[in-house]
């Protein structure tokens, strides 16, 4: 239910301070309510970033109805973060980047918990959420790069069924969106002319020392900003990517709502607004990185990699320990223990390191050495996997693409079997009715008519069911492959990940 003006007045009285006037709104479609999750004063003072005092509060149905971009975001204008601190003239300290990335990670992780991690999906073993949610190829591609099944603890389906796995996976997918589309940009929100100039510089200096190249690019970025904090196309690009990211998550949002339709789910513009803020924050940090003469390296571990000391571990109790218990029980039943170790199951956040040269860049480049600082640690969930090569190959199969294809074939086979069984029942009943009717009139005069009618009914059933009854009668042609055959590696081609 949407907030009324009286609700807003009450929330202001409880909060103790009155924010500025709410933005304009479309009457009857959504209201605004006062923000309650304010950033701390220390954060705003240190980074010069402040949020709008208002958040959208759209009208929603009592029971969940599927969300759509065109309907739910029509005519909605998002609020904007405010960036007030001018860019520093000197190099920022490592601690500044450590705090910025820590805040960006926790903002992204908290979004995943609140919006896509409140409930586990209670589905039968025959129901795969990867099929039921109708996820896009891009979502599946990102998930394949970030995760691996644990064959002894839920397989691929647990990554979406279980709310804790889902939160980590969604956080990882959002991090991929930010890295591939924001942090990798030469200058976020630059004009076409500025972007062309920066690309030409990179192409011309590809063989030069990396630190010299980075320093000259940083000087070009500072010139392009011309004293401004943000670039000319900053907000238009933020809005565009927020829409595309909302579309990426939309199938999962709708599937989640359909599993618990009586729950109070947020309107789509609430999710869009929060993604808009996350992307804007990352875009601002991206500009700060491009103003630095240092080099930032962002790396993701491969799913299945062994335990690493510098990685943060998520949900140890609910994911790793349960995986370890299942693996040990499995080995005990087999009668012999297997060599096992903690291995990466899902990646939520990449590792980000800052490389700084020692000495003058113009004179010696990196020849005098460099200093490397870890400004953001990798965050992962582990499983208890086998450490031998044979076990590693076993855990790799099936891939996510193969699992989805096998689930699709099983679903189609079950549907065809149901249709064929229905056709058989209908044909049998009609045949019996015709038989009784003809017997009542006497067998000799109408025996030929009986054959004609029976043949006509059979042809009608075959035509209406697409020939499924014929498949039951005759079976597959000689030499034909079985419909239940699981796909092999050659059946599936996982597309190279592309930008959203």
C-alpha positions as CSV (number, residue, x, y, z in Angstrom):
1,X,0.0,0.0,0.0
2,X,1.4,3.4,-0.9
3,X,2.3,6.0,1.7
4,X,-0.2,8.8,2.0
5,X,0.6,12.4,2.9
6,X,-0.4,11.6,6.5
7,X,2.0,8.7,6.6
8,X,4.8,10.9,5.4
9,X,4.0,13.6,8.0
10,X,4.1,10.9,10.7
11,X,7.5,9.6,9.5
12,X,8.8,13.1,9.6
13,X,7.7,13.6,13.2
14,X,9.3,10.3,14.2
15,X,12.6,11.2,12.4
16,X,12.8,14.5,14.1
17,X,13.9,16.5,11.1
18,X,12.1,17.6,8.0
19,X,13.8,16.9,4.7
20,X,13.5,19.1,1.6
21,X,10.4,19.0,-0.5
22,X,9.7,15.7,-2.2
23,X,10.4,15.4,-6.0
24,X,7.5,15.7,-8.4
25,X,5.4,12.5,-8.8
26,X,2.8,11.0,-11.0
27,X,-0.5,11.1,-9.1
28,X,-1.9,7.7,-8.2
29,X,1.1,5.7,-9.4
30,X,3.6,6.3,-6.7
31,X,4.4,8.5,-3.7
32,X,7.6,9.4,-2.0
33,X,8.5,8.6,1.6
34,X,11.3,10.0,3.8
35,X,14.5,7.9,3.7
36,X,15.3,6.0,6.9
37,X,18.6,4.4,6.0
38,X,20.8,7.5,5.9
39,X,24.5,7.4,5.4
40,X,26.7,8.4,8.4
41,X,27.9,11.9,8.6
42,X,31.5,10.7,8.6
43,X,30.9,8.9,5.3
44,X,29.4,12.0,3.6
45,X,32.2,14.2,5.0
46,X,35.0,11.9,3.9
47,X,33.7,11.2,0.4
48,X,31.4,14.1,-0.3
49,X,28.5,11.8,-1.4
50,X,25.0,12.4,-0.1
51,X,21.7,10.6,-0.9
52,X,18.3,12.1,-1.6
53,X,16.2,12.4,1.6
54,X,13.4,10.7,-0.4
55,X,12.9,7.3,-1.8
56,X,10.1,6.0,-4.1
57,X,7.1,4.3,-2.5
58,X,5.0,2.9,-5.4
59,X,1.6,1.5,-5.2
60,X,1.6,-2.3,-5.4
61,X,-1.1,-5.0,-5.4
62,X,-1.8,-7.0,-2.3
63,X,-0.6,-10.2,-4.1
64,X,2.4,-10.2,-6.3
65,X,1.9,-9.4,-10.0
66,X,4.8,-9.8,-12.6
67,X,6.8,-6.6,-13.0
68,X,7.6,-5.1,-16.4
69,X,10.0,-2.3,-17.3
70,X,7.6,-0.5,-19.6
71,X,4.8,-0.4,-17.1
72,X,6.5,-0.1,-13.7
73,X,9.2,2.4,-14.7
74,X,7.1,4.5,-17.1
75,X,7.5,8.2,-16.4
76,X,9.7,7.6,-13.3
77,X,12.6,10.0,-12.8
78,X,15.1,8.6,-10.4
79,X,16.7,10.7,-7.6
80,X,20.4,11.3,-7.9
81,X,23.3,11.0,-5.5
82,X,25.1,14.3,-4.9
83,X,28.9,14.6,-5.2
84,X,30.3,17.7,-3.6
85,X,34.0,17.2,-3.1
86,X,36.3,18.4,-5.9
87,X,38.8,15.9,-7.2
88,X,42.1,15.8,-5.3
89,X,45.1,17.4,-7.0
90,X,47.5,14.9,-5.5
91,X,47.4,11.1,-5.3
92,X,44.8,9.7,-3.0
93,X,46.0,7.3,-0.2
94,X,45.4,3.6,-0.3
95,X,43.0,3.9,2.6
96,X,40.7,6.1,0.6
97,X,40.3,3.5,-2.1
98,X,40.0,0.7,0.5
99,X,37.0,2.5,2.1
100,X,35.3,3.3,-1.2
101,X,35.4,-0.3,-2.4
102,X,34.4,-1.6,1.0
103,X,31.3,0.7,0.9
104,X,30.5,-0.2,-2.7
105,X,30.8,-4.0,-1.9
106,X,28.5,-3.8,1.2
107,X,26.0,-1.6,-0.6
108,X,25.8,-4.2,-3.4
109,X,25.7,-7.1,-1.0
110,X,23.0,-5.5,1.1
111,X,20.9,-4.9,-2.0
112,X,21.1,-8.6,-2.9
113,X,20.1,-9.6,0.7
114,X,17.1,-7.2,0.9
115,X,15.7,-7.6,-2.7
116,X,16.6,-11.2,-3.7
117,X,17.6,-13.1,-0.6
118,X,14.6,-13.1,1.8
119,X,13.2,-16.5,1.0
120,X,14.4,-19.9,-0.3
121,X,12.5,-21.5,-3.1
122,X,10.6,-24.7,-2.1
123,X,10.5,-26.6,-5.4
124,X,10.3,-30.3,-6.2
125,X,13.4,-32.1,-7.4
126,X,11.9,-32.2,-10.9
127,X,11.6,-28.3,-11.0
128,X,14.8,-26.5,-11.9
129,X,14.8,-22.7,-11.1
130,X,17.2,-22.2,-13.9
131,X,14.4,-23.2,-16.3
132,X,11.4,-21.9,-14.3
133,X,12.9,-18.3,-14.0
134,X,13.5,-18.1,-17.7
135,X,16.8,-16.3,-17.2
136,X,18.6,-14.5,-20.0
137,X,21.7,-15.8,-21.7
138,X,23.7,-13.0,-20.2
139,X,22.6,-13.9,-16.7
140,X,23.6,-17.6,-17.3
141,X,26.9,-16.5,-18.8
142,X,27.8,-14.5,-15.7
143,X,26.7,-17.2,-13.4
144,X,28.9,-19.7,-15.3
145,X,31.9,-17.5,-14.9
146,X,31.3,-17.0,-11.2
147,X,30.1,-20.3,-9.8
148,X,30.4,-24.1,-9.8
149,X,28.0,-26.8,-8.6
150,X,28.7,-28.9,-5.6
151,X,27.5,-32.4,-6.8
152,X,27.1,-33.7,-3.3
153,X,25.2,-30.7,-1.9
154,X,22.3,-29.5,-4.1
155,X,24.0,-29.3,-7.5
156,X,23.4,-26.3,-9.7
157,X,19.8,-25.8,-8.6
158,X,20.8,-25.0,-5.0
159,X,22.5,-21.8,-6.2
160,X,19.1,-20.3,-6.9
161,X,16.9,-22.3,-4.5
162,X,18.8,-21.4,-1.4
163,X,18.6,-17.7,-0.4
164,X,22.2,-17.6,0.9
165,X,23.7,-19.0,-2.3
166,X,21.4,-16.7,-4.4
167,X,22.6,-13.6,-2.5
168,X,26.2,-14.4,-3.2
169,X,25.6,-15.2,-6.8
170,X,23.5,-12.0,-7.4
171,X,26.2,-9.9,-5.7
172,X,28.8,-11.5,-8.0
173,X,26.7,-10.8,-11.1
174,X,26.3,-7.2,-10.1
175,X,30.0,-6.9,-9.6
176,X,30.6,-8.2,-13.1
177,X,28.2,-5.5,-14.4
178,X,30.2,-2.9,-12.6
179,X,33.6,-4.1,-13.6
180,X,32.8,-4.8,-17.3
181,X,30.7,-1.7,-17.9
182,X,31.9,1.0,-15.4
183,X,35.3,0.4,-13.9
184,X,36.8,-0.7,-17.2
185,X,35.8,2.5,-19.0
186,X,38.6,4.9,-20.0
187,X,36.4,7.7,-18.7
188,X,32.8,7.1,-17.6
189,X,30.3,9.5,-19.2
190,X,32.8,11.1,-21.5
191,X,31.7,12.7,-24.8
192,X,32.3,10.8,-28.1
193,X,35.2,13.1,-28.9
194,X,36.8,12.6,-25.5
195,X,36.4,8.8,-25.7
196,X,37.9,8.8,-29.2
197,X,40.9,10.8,-28.0
198,X,41.6,8.5,-25.1
199,X,41.3,5.4,-27.2
200,X,43.7,6.8,-29.8
201,X,46.2,7.5,-27.0
202,X,45.9,4.0,-25.7
203,X,46.4,2.5,-29.2
204,X,49.4,4.7,-29.9
205,X,51.2,3.9,-26.5
206,X,50.4,0.2,-26.3
207,X,54.0,-0.8,-26.4
208,X,55.2,1.8,-23.8
209,X,55.8,1.4,-20.1
210,X,52.5,0.9,-18.3
211,X,53.1,3.6,-15.7
212,X,54.1,6.2,-18.2
213,X,51.0,5.4,-20.3
214,X,48.7,5.6,-17.2
215,X,50.2,8.9,-16.0
216,X,49.6,10.6,-19.4
217,X,46.1,9.2,-19.7
218,X,45.3,10.5,-16.2
219,X,46.5,14.0,-17.2
220,X,44.2,13.8,-20.3
221,X,41.3,12.8,-18.0
222,X,41.9,15.8,-15.7
223,X,42.0,18.1,-18.7
224,X,38.7,16.6,-20.0
225,X,37.0,17.2,-16.7
226,X,38.1,20.8,-16.7
227,X,37.5,21.3,-13.0
228,X,34.1,19.5,-13.0
229,X,33.4,16.6,-10.6
230,X,31.4,14.6,-13.2
231,X,31.5,14.1,-16.9
232,X,29.0,15.5,-19.4
233,X,27.2,12.2,-20.0
234,X,27.5,10.8,-16.5
235,X,23.8,10.7,-15.5
236,X,22.5,9.6,-18.9
237,X,24.8,6.6,-18.9
238,X,24.0,5.8,-15.2
239,X,20.2,5.7,-16.1
240,X,20.8,3.5,-19.2
241,X,22.9,0.9,-17.3
242,X,20.5,0.9,-14.4
243,X,17.6,0.0,-16.8
244,X,19.6,-2.7,-18.4
245,X,20.7,-4.1,-15.0
246,X,17.1,-4.1,-13.8
247,X,16.2,-6.0,-17.0
248,X,18.9,-8.5,-16.3
249,X,17.5,-9.3,-12.8
250,X,13.8,-9.0,-13.8
251,X,13.2,-12.7,-14.6
252,X,14.6,-13.7,-11.1
253,X,12.6,-10.9,-9.4
254,X,9.4,-12.2,-11.0
255,X,10.2,-15.8,-10.3
256,X,10.8,-14.9,-6.6
257,X,7.5,-13.1,-6.4
258,X,5.6,-16.0,-7.9
259,X,7.0,-18.4,-5.3
260,X,5.6,-16.3,-2.5
261,X,2.9,-14.2,-3.9
262,X,1.4,-13.2,-0.6
263,X,4.7,-11.6,0.6
264,X,5.1,-7.8,0.5
265,X,7.5,-7.4,-2.4
266,X,8.9,-3.9,-3.3
267,X,7.8,-2.2,-6.5
268,X,10.3,-2.3,-9.4
269,X,11.1,1.4,-9.2
270,X,12.4,0.8,-5.7
271,X,14.9,-1.8,-7.1
272,X,15.7,0.4,-10.1
273,X,16.4,3.4,-7.8
274,X,18.8,1.4,-5.6
275,X,20.6,0.0,-8.6
276,X,20.8,3.6,-10.0
277,X,22.6,4.7,-6.7
278,X,25.0,1.7,-6.8
279,X,26.0,2.4,-10.4
280,X,26.4,6.1,-9.8
281,X,28.7,5.5,-6.8
282,X,30.8,3.0,-8.9
283,X,30.9,5.5,-11.8
284,X,32.2,8.3,-9.5
285,X,34.9,5.9,-8.1
286,X,35.8,5.0,-11.7
287,X,36.6,8.6,-12.5
288,X,38.7,8.8,-9.4
289,X,40.7,5.8,-10.5
290,X,41.3,7.3,-14.0
291,X,42.7,10.4,-12.3
292,X,45.3,8.4,-10.5
293,X,48.8,7.7,-11.9
294,X,48.7,4.3,-10.4
295,X,47.5,1.0,-12.0
296,X,44.5,-0.9,-10.6
297,X,44.2,-4.6,-11.4
298,X,40.9,-6.4,-10.9
299,X,40.9,-10.1,-10.9
300,X,38.3,-12.9,-10.3
301,X,39.3,-16.4,-9.2
302,X,38.2,-19.3,-11.2
303,X,35.4,-21.4,-9.7
304,X,37.1,-24.6,-8.3
305,X,40.3,-22.8,-7.3
306,X,41.7,-24.0,-3.9
307,X,41.5,-22.0,-0.7
308,X,43.4,-18.7,-0.6
309,X,44.5,-17.0,2.5
310,X,43.6,-13.5,1.3
311,X,40.1,-14.3,0.3
312,X,37.1,-13.5,2.5
313,X,34.8,-16.4,3.2
314,X,31.0,-16.0,3.1
315,X,28.4,-18.1,4.8
316,X,31.0,-20.6,6.2
317,X,28.4,-22.2,8.5
318,X,25.6,-22.7,6.0
319,X,27.5,-23.5,2.8
320,X,31.1,-24.8,3.5
321,X,30.3,-26.8,6.7
322,X,27.3,-28.4,5.1
323,X,29.3,-29.2,2.0
324,X,32.0,-30.8,4.2
325,X,29.5,-32.8,6.2
326,X,27.9,-34.2,3.0
327,X,31.2,-35.0,1.4
328,X,32.4,-36.9,4.5
329,X,29.2,-38.9,4.7
330,X,29.5,-39.7,1.0
331,X,33.1,-40.9,1.4
332,X,32.2,-43.0,4.5
333,X,29.5,-44.8,2.4
334,X,32.0,-45.4,-0.3
335,X,34.3,-47.1,2.2
336,X,37.3,-44.9,1.7
337,X,38.2,-41.2,2.3
338,X,38.9,-38.9,-0.6
339,X,41.6,-36.2,-0.6
340,X,39.5,-33.0,-0.2
341,X,40.1,-29.3,0.3
342,X,38.1,-26.0,0.4
343,X,37.5,-24.8,-3.2
344,X,35.8,-21.7,-4.6
345,X,32.1,-22.4,-5.2
346,X,30.7,-18.9,-5.8
347,X,32.5,-15.5,-6.3
348,X,30.8,-12.5,-4.9
349,X,33.5,-9.8,-5.3
350,X,36.8,-9.6,-7.2
351,X,40.3,-8.9,-5.8
352,X,41.4,-5.3,-6.5
353,X,45.1,-4.4,-6.2
354,X,46.8,-1.0,-6.6
355,X,50.3,-0.9,-8.2
356,X,52.4,2.2,-7.6
357,X,55.9,2.8,-9.1
358,X,58.9,3.6,-6.8
359,X,60.7,6.6,-8.2
360,X,60.1,8.8,-11.1
361,X,57.8,7.4,-13.8
362,X,59.2,9.6,-16.6
363,X,62.8,8.6,-15.9
364,X,62.6,4.9,-15.3
365,X,59.0,3.8,-15.4
366,X,58.7,0.6,-13.3
367,X,62.4,-0.2,-13.5
368,X,63.0,1.1,-10.0
369,X,60.4,-1.3,-8.6
370,X,56.8,-1.0,-7.5
371,X,54.6,-1.2,-4.4
372,X,51.4,-3.3,-4.5
373,X,48.5,-2.7,-2.1
374,X,45.4,-4.8,-1.7
375,X,42.6,-2.3,-1.7
376,X,39.7,-4.7,-1.9
377,X,39.8,-8.4,-1.0
378,X,38.0,-11.1,-3.0
379,X,34.8,-12.5,-1.3
380,X,33.8,-16.1,-2.0
381,X,31.9,-19.1,-0.7
382,X,33.7,-22.4,-0.6
383,X,32.7,-26.0,-0.9
384,X,34.6,-29.1,0.2
385,X,35.8,-30.5,-3.1
386,X,38.2,-33.2,-4.2
387,X,41.8,-32.2,-4.7
388,X,42.8,-34.9,-7.2
389,X,42.6,-34.4,-11.0
390,X,40.0,-37.1,-11.4
391,X,37.7,-35.6,-8.8
392,X,38.2,-32.1,-10.3
393,X,37.0,-33.4,-13.7
394,X,34.0,-35.1,-12.1
395,X,33.0,-31.9,-10.3
396,X,33.1,-29.9,-13.5
397,X,30.3,-31.9,-15.1
398,X,27.7,-31.0,-16.0
399,X,28.4,-27.3,-16.8
400,X,25.6,-24.9,-16.1
401,X,24.7,-24.8,-19.8
402,X,24.5,-28.6,-19.9
403,X,22.4,-28.7,-16.8
404,X,19.9,-26.2,-18.2
405,X,19.7,-28.1,-21.5
406,X,19.2,-31.4,-19.7
407,X,16.4,-29.8,-17.5
408,X,14.8,-28.5,-20.7
409,X,14.8,-31.9,-22.3
410,X,13.3,-33.6,-19.2
411,X,10.6,-31.0,-19.1
412,X,9.7,-31.4,-22.8
413,X,9.8,-35.2,-22.5
414,X,7.4,-35.1,-19.5
415,X,5.1,-32.7,-21.4
416,X,5.0,-34.9,-24.5
417,X,4.4,-38.0,-22.4
418,X,1.5,-36.4,-20.7
419,X,0.0,-35.2,-24.0
420,X,0.5,-38.7,-25.6
421,X,-1.2,-40.4,-22.6
422,X,-4.1,-38.0,-22.8
423,X,-4.5,-38.8,-26.5
424,X,-4.4,-42.5,-25.8
425,X,-7.1,-42.2,-23.1
426,X,-9.3,-40.1,-25.4
427,X,-9.0,-42.5,-28.3
428,X,-9.7,-45.5,-26.1
429,X,-12.9,-43.9,-24.7
430,X,-14.2,-42.9,-28.1
431,X,-13.4,-46.3,-29.5
432,X,-15.4,-48.0,-26.7
433,X,-18.4,-45.6,-27.2
434,X,-18.4,-46.4,-30.9
435,X,-18.1,-50.1,-30.3
436,X,-21.1,-50.1,-27.9
437,X,-23.2,-48.1,-30.3
438,X,-22.5,-50.4,-33.2
439,X,-23.1,-53.6,-31.2
440,X,-26.5,-52.3,-30.2
441,X,-27.5,-52.1,-33.9
442,X,-26.1,-55.5,-34.8
443,X,-22.6,-56.4,-36.0
444,X,-23.1,-57.5,-39.6
445,X,-24.7,-54.5,-41.3
446,X,-22.4,-51.9,-39.8
447,X,-19.1,-53.7,-39.5
448,X,-17.7,-51.7,-42.4
449,X,-19.0,-48.5,-41.0
450,X,-17.4,-49.3,-37.7
451,X,-14.0,-49.6,-39.4
452,X,-14.5,-46.3,-41.2
453,X,-15.5,-44.4,-38.0
454,X,-12.6,-45.9,-36.0
455,X,-10.1,-45.0,-38.6
456,X,-11.5,-41.5,-38.8
457,X,-11.3,-41.0,-35.0
458,X,-7.7,-42.2,-35.0
459,X,-6.7,-39.8,-37.7
460,X,-8.5,-36.9,-35.9
461,X,-6.6,-37.7,-32.7
462,X,-3.2,-37.9,-34.5
463,X,-3.9,-34.6,-36.2
464,X,-4.9,-32.8,-33.0
465,X,-2.0,-34.1,-30.9
466,X,0.8,-33.6,-33.5
467,X,1.4,-37.3,-34.0
468,X,2.3,-38.1,-30.3
469,X,-0.1,-41.1,-30.3
470,X,1.7,-42.5,-33.3
471,X,5.0,-42.2,-31.3
472,X,3.6,-44.4,-28.6
473,X,2.4,-47.0,-31.1
474,X,5.5,-47.3,-33.3
475,X,8.3,-46.0,-31.0
476,X,11.4,-44.2,-32.3
477,X,12.7,-45.1,-35.7
478,X,15.6,-47.6,-35.8
479,X,18.9,-46.0,-35.0
480,X,17.3,-42.8,-33.6
481,X,18.8,-41.2,-30.5
482,X,16.8,-41.4,-27.2
483,X,14.9,-38.3,-26.1
484,X,16.4,-38.9,-22.6
485,X,20.0,-38.8,-23.7
486,X,21.9,-36.3,-21.6
487,X,23.9,-33.8,-23.7
488,X,27.7,-34.2,-24.1
489,X,30.2,-31.4,-24.0
490,X,30.0,-31.1,-27.8
491,X,26.2,-30.4,-27.6
492,X,26.7,-27.1,-25.7
493,X,28.6,-24.0,-26.6
494,X,28.8,-21.5,-23.7
495,X,28.9,-18.0,-25.3
496,X,31.9,-15.7,-24.6
497,X,30.7,-13.2,-22.0
498,X,29.7,-9.9,-23.5
499,X,28.8,-6.6,-22.1
500,X,25.3,-6.1,-20.9
